[in-house]
Amino acid sequence: MSIIPSFFGGRRTNVFDPFSLDIWDPIFNTSIANIPDGARETSAFANAQIDWKETPEAHVFKADVPGLKKEEVKVEMHEGRILQISGERSKENEEKNDKWHRVERRSGKFVRRFKLPENAKVDEVKANMENGVLTVTVPKHEVKKPEVKAIEISN
């Protein structure tokens, strides 16, 4: 989400950033402009915050999805190496006699896509959700160090 300074009181205002829905490619350290059609219709909830760290054993994604059940979140592999995390928070049912004073919790869809590097074992992805945090673990192939062979220098 972009942070843009507000003209009122020097506060900063969160603004929805549509580019956050692109595919994140770690090789280029940038996004690829390939937004799926459904992602264009998202609300401010769409910018689910996701951390991606790489450990010696795996790529680990942690997504904050407070208030969502695991049935409302999807983890999918697309086109071989694209990890897609998506979900939807439904709008709360309104009763005829309800009187709302404030509505701050957002409803809508989110879609985030990440291009996984070559060392990812895409067929061994595991996902776990606990206390509003989705953890996706993608194991890595063991990277063999290139063999170094010394060459004797002749006269």
Backbone torsions as a table, in degrees:
resi	resn	phi	psi	omega
1	MET	NA	134.7	178.0
2	SER	-75.5	147.6	174.2
3	ILE	-111.5	118.9	-178.6
4	ILE	-120.4	130.5	-178.8
5	PRO	-64.0	143.5	178.8
6	SER	-90.3	149.6	176.8
7	PHE	-82.9	-7.3	-175.4
8	PHE	-109.1	108.7	173.2
9	GLY	74.8	12.1	176.7
10	GLY	68.7	11.0	178.3
11	ARG	-80.4	161.6	175.8
12	ARG	-101.0	145.5	-177.4
13	THR	-117.7	134.1	175.2
14	ASN	-78.2	133.9	-179.9
15	VAL	-126.8	135.2	179.2
16	PHE	-62.3	130.2	-178.4
17	ASP	-111.1	105.6	-176.8
18	PRO	-64.5	-22.0	-179.6
19	PHE	-73.3	-14.4	177.7
20	SER	-68.7	-11.3	-179.6
21	LEU	-91.1	-3.1	179.6
22	ASP	-69.4	172.8	174.8
23	ILE	-81.1	126.2	178.3
24	TRP	-86.9	124.0	-179.1
25	ASP	-113.8	109.9	-176.0
26	PRO	-67.0	-23.3	-179.2
27	ILE	-65.0	-43.3	-179.5
28	PHE	-95.0	-4.3	-178.7
29	ASN	52.9	41.3	-178.3
30	THR	-154.2	-179.7	178.3
31	SER	-101.5	152.3	175.4
32	ILE	-104.4	127.9	-176.8
33	ALA	-72.3	89.8	179.8
34	ASN	-148.7	68.4	-175.8
35	ILE	-84.6	124.0	176.9
36	PRO	-65.6	149.5	-176.6
37	ASP	-54.9	-43.4	-178.5
38	GLY	-63.6	-26.9	-178.0
39	ALA	-72.5	-21.6	-178.8
40	ARG	-70.6	-18.8	-176.2
41	GLU	-98.6	23.6	-174.7
42	THR	-86.0	161.9	177.4
43	SER	-98.7	-172.4	178.9
44	ALA	-64.5	-20.3	176.1
45	PHE	-65.1	-18.6	-172.1
46	ALA	-59.5	-28.6	-175.2
47	ASN	-83.9	64.0	177.9
48	ALA	-60.3	132.8	-178.5
49	GLN	-79.8	123.0	-177.6
50	ILE	-131.7	129.8	173.9
51	ASP	-100.2	143.2	176.8
52	TRP	-128.6	116.3	175.5
53	LYS	-123.3	154.4	178.6
54	GLU	-116.8	125.8	175.9
55	THR	-107.0	173.2	177.4
56	PRO	-60.5	-24.6	-175.9
57	GLU	-100.3	-25.5	-170.0
58	ALA	-160.4	167.3	166.9
59	HIS	-98.6	129.4	-176.2
60	VAL	-122.5	124.9	178.2
61	PHE	-110.6	132.3	175.7
62	LYS	-124.7	123.3	-177.3
63	ALA	-119.1	130.6	174.1
64	ASP	-83.0	115.4	178.3
65	VAL	-132.7	62.2	-175.7
66	PRO	-62.9	139.4	176.4
67	GLY	82.0	-4.0	179.1
68	LEU	-96.0	145.3	173.8
69	LYS	-90.0	159.8	-178.8
70	LYS	-62.3	-25.0	178.0
71	GLU	-70.8	-17.5	-178.4
72	GLU	-95.4	1.7	-178.1
73	VAL	-121.5	139.8	177.2
74	LYS	-122.5	140.1	172.1
75	VAL	-123.4	119.8	-175.0
76	GLU	-137.0	153.5	171.9
77	MET	-105.9	129.7	179.3
78	HIS	-120.5	144.0	173.6
79	GLU	49.5	36.2	174.8
80	GLY	84.8	-51.2	-172.2
81	ARG	-127.8	12.3	-179.3
82	ILE	-102.7	114.7	175.9
83	LEU	-87.3	123.9	178.9
84	GLN	-117.7	126.3	175.7
85	ILE	-116.1	123.0	-177.6
86	SER	-141.7	165.5	178.8
87	GLY	-174.3	176.4	-179.4
88	GLU	-149.4	132.2	173.0
89	ARG	-104.5	119.4	-178.6
90	SER	-74.9	151.3	176.8
91	LYS	-71.3	140.4	-178.7
92	GLU	-69.5	140.3	179.2
93	ASN	-65.0	134.8	178.5
94	GLU	-104.3	129.2	176.0
95	GLU	-91.0	152.9	-177.1
96	LYS	-59.6	-35.7	-176.8
97	ASN	-90.5	1.3	-179.5
98	ASP	-72.8	142.2	174.9
99	LYS	-124.1	108.5	-177.8
100	TRP	-85.2	135.0	176.9
101	HIS	-102.4	-29.4	-179.1
102	ARG	-159.5	137.9	176.0
103	VAL	-128.5	109.8	-179.6
104	GLU	-117.9	-24.6	-179.9
105	ARG	-74.9	130.1	-175.7
106	ARG	-88.4	150.3	171.1
107	SER	-121.3	162.7	178.8
108	GLY	136.0	-168.0	-176.1
109	LYS	-107.4	157.2	168.3
110	PHE	-137.0	147.7	176.5
111	VAL	-141.6	126.1	174.7
112	ARG	-130.2	135.9	-177.6
113	ARG	-127.4	140.3	-178.1
114	PHE	-134.2	130.1	175.7
115	LYS	-84.8	117.8	-177.4
116	LEU	-81.6	144.9	178.6
117	PRO	-71.3	169.7	-176.6
118	GLU	-61.4	-25.7	-176.5
119	ASN	-82.0	3.7	-178.9
120	ALA	-82.7	134.6	174.2
121	LYS	-88.4	88.2	-171.9
122	VAL	-68.6	-17.1	179.3
123	ASP	-93.1	6.7	179.4
124	GLU	-124.3	27.8	-178.1
125	VAL	-70.7	136.9	176.8
126	LYS	-126.0	144.5	178.8
127	ALA	-130.5	143.4	-179.9
128	ASN	-142.9	141.6	178.8
129	MET	-128.0	127.6	-179.5
130	GLU	-148.3	129.8	176.8
131	ASN	53.1	42.1	176.6
132	GLY	78.0	11.0	177.9
133	VAL	-122.3	121.0	176.0
134	LEU	-91.5	127.7	176.9
135	THR	-116.4	121.5	177.6
136	VAL	-113.2	124.6	-178.9
137	THR	-115.2	124.5	178.7
138	VAL	-116.3	105.4	179.5
139	PRO	-60.9	157.1	180.0
140	LYS	-109.9	149.3	170.5
141	HIS	-70.3	148.2	176.5
142	GLU	-70.5	124.4	-179.4
143	VAL	-89.3	119.2	178.9
144	LYS	-85.5	132.6	177.8
145	LYS	-73.5	138.6	179.2
146	PRO	-62.7	140.0	-179.1
147	GLU	-72.1	136.2	178.2
148	VAL	-108.0	125.2	179.9
149	LYS	-118.3	124.9	179.9
150	ALA	-76.8	137.5	178.8
151	ILE	-109.7	127.8	179.2
152	GLU	-74.1	136.8	179.6
153	ILE	-95.5	125.3	-179.8
154	SER	-101.7	163.4	179.9
155	ASN	-80.8	NA	NA
